[in-house]
Amino acid sequence: MCGQHAGITFAQLIQTVLVLCGNGTLSAAQEDAATSKAKKHTDKLNTHLMLKARSSNDITFLSSPVTGGGVTVGRFHQLFVLAMQQGKKKPEEWAAFVEKILASQGQKIVKEGKPLETTEQQLAELTSQATEFAGKQPMPPSIRRPLSLRALRKA
């Protein structure tokens, strides 16, 4: 059954891979050694970028040691990660962390074209976003590690 498995042809598999790569859902992963070597550098760069997100929405990417490229991450998500790095454990704590940053700069969240005027409104929106973000957190490293080409060849 070379070239076909479970009713899927090799051409269909290739087409699927191309579509997933094209829309950013699938990326090539570096070998574990390259990922490990890059991680300390990407961690340092990402921390720098997340610190910049405290005052600006200009940079919406973080670097990935796995792919060697950039990953789209919005300002509030960057700040939620920064809150986690600073020991905040719950979405409510992340939201409060971000709200303090926004308040110190006189910034308001705009929702449906209108600024949220009160601290309570800001916190409610940020908590909602933080809770949604928490639900999208990756699986444990032992599960989420992408298959290497070597592992795929052995399959």
C-alpha positions in Angstrom: 0.0 0.0 0.0 2.8 2.3 -0.7 1.6 5.9 -1.4 -1.8 5.3 0.1 -3.0 4.8 3.7 -6.5 4.8 5.1 -8.0 6.1 1.8 -5.6 9.1 1.6 -3.3 9.2 -1.4 0.2 10.6 -1.3 -0.9 13.5 -3.6 -3.7 14.4 -1.1 -1.2 14.3 1.8 1.2 16.6 -0.1 -1.7 19.0 -1.0 -2.8 19.1 2.7 0.7 19.8 3.9 1.1 22.6 1.4 -2.2 24.2 2.4 -1.4 23.9 6.1 2.1 25.4 5.5 0.6 28.1 3.4 -1.9 29.3 6.0 0.7 29.1 8.8 -0.9 26.1 10.7 2.1 23.8 10.0 5.7 24.7 10.1 8.9 22.8 9.7 10.7 22.1 13.1 14.4 22.2 13.7 16.1 19.2 15.2 16.1 19.0 19.0 19.8 20.1 19.3 19.2 23.2 17.2 16.1 24.0 19.2 17.9 23.6 22.5 20.8 25.8 21.3 18.4 28.5 20.0 16.1 28.6 23.1 18.3 30.7 25.4 18.6 33.3 22.6 14.9 33.3 21.7 13.9 33.5 25.4 16.1 36.6 25.8 14.8 38.2 22.6 11.2 37.3 23.5 11.5 38.8 27.0 12.9 42.0 25.4 10.0 42.1 23.0 7.4 41.5 25.7 8.9 44.3 27.8 8.4 46.6 24.9 4.8 45.5 24.7 4.2 47.2 28.0 4.2 50.6 26.2 3.5 49.7 22.5 1.5 47.5 20.2 4.2 47.8 17.5 5.6 44.3 17.6 3.2 41.5 17.3 5.6 38.6 16.9 7.8 36.5 19.1 10.6 34.2 18.0 10.3 30.4 18.1 13.3 28.2 18.8 11.4 25.3 17.3 10.8 26.8 13.9 13.6 29.4 13.8 11.0 31.9 12.7 8.4 34.3 14.1 5.0 33.5 15.6 2.2 36.1 15.7 1.5 37.0 19.3 -0.7 40.1 20.1 0.2 42.7 22.7 -2.2 41.5 25.5 -1.0 37.9 25.0 2.6 39.0 25.2 1.7 40.8 28.4 -0.1 37.7 29.8 3.1 35.7 29.2 5.2 38.4 30.9 2.8 38.2 33.9 3.3 34.5 34.0 7.1 35.0 33.9 6.7 37.3 36.9 4.9 34.6 38.9 1.3 35.4 38.2 -0.6 32.1 38.0 -4.3 32.8 37.2 -6.0 34.6 34.3 -7.4 37.1 36.8 -3.9 38.0 38.0 -2.7 38.3 34.4 -5.6 40.7 33.6 -4.8 42.8 36.7 -1.2 43.0 35.7 -2.1 44.2 32.2 -4.7 46.6 33.5 -2.2 48.3 35.8 0.1 48.8 32.8 -2.7 50.3 30.7 -3.9 52.5 33.6 -0.4 53.8 34.3 -0.2 55.0 30.6 -3.8 56.3 30.5 -4.6 53.7 27.8 -8.1 52.3 27.3 -9.2 49.1 25.6 -11.4 49.8 22.6 -14.3 47.3 22.2 -16.8 47.5 19.4 -15.4 51.0 18.5 -15.8 52.4 22.0 -13.3 52.8 24.8 -14.0 50.9 28.0 -14.2 53.7 30.5 -14.0 52.0 33.9 -11.4 49.9 35.6 -14.1 47.2 36.1 -14.9 47.2 32.4 -11.2 47.0 31.5 -10.6 44.2 34.0 -13.6 42.2 32.8 -12.4 42.4 29.2 -8.9 41.5 30.1 -10.0 38.6 32.3 -12.1 37.3 29.4 -9.2 37.5 27.1 -6.8 36.0 29.7 -9.2 33.1 30.4 -9.5 32.4 26.6 -5.7 32.6 26.3 -5.2 30.2 29.2 -7.4 27.7 27.4 -5.1 27.8 24.4 -1.9 27.2 26.3 0.2 24.4 24.8 0.2 20.9 26.1 3.1 19.8 28.3 6.5 19.7 26.5 6.6 15.9 26.4 3.4 16.0 24.3 3.7 19.1 22.2 7.2 18.5 20.8 6.7 18.2 17.1 7.9 15.1 15.3 11.2 15.4 13.7 11.8 14.3 10.2 13.8 11.4 11.5 10.8 10.2 13.6 8.5 10.5 10.5 10.9 8.5 8.4 10.8 5.7 11.0 7.0 5.6 11.0 
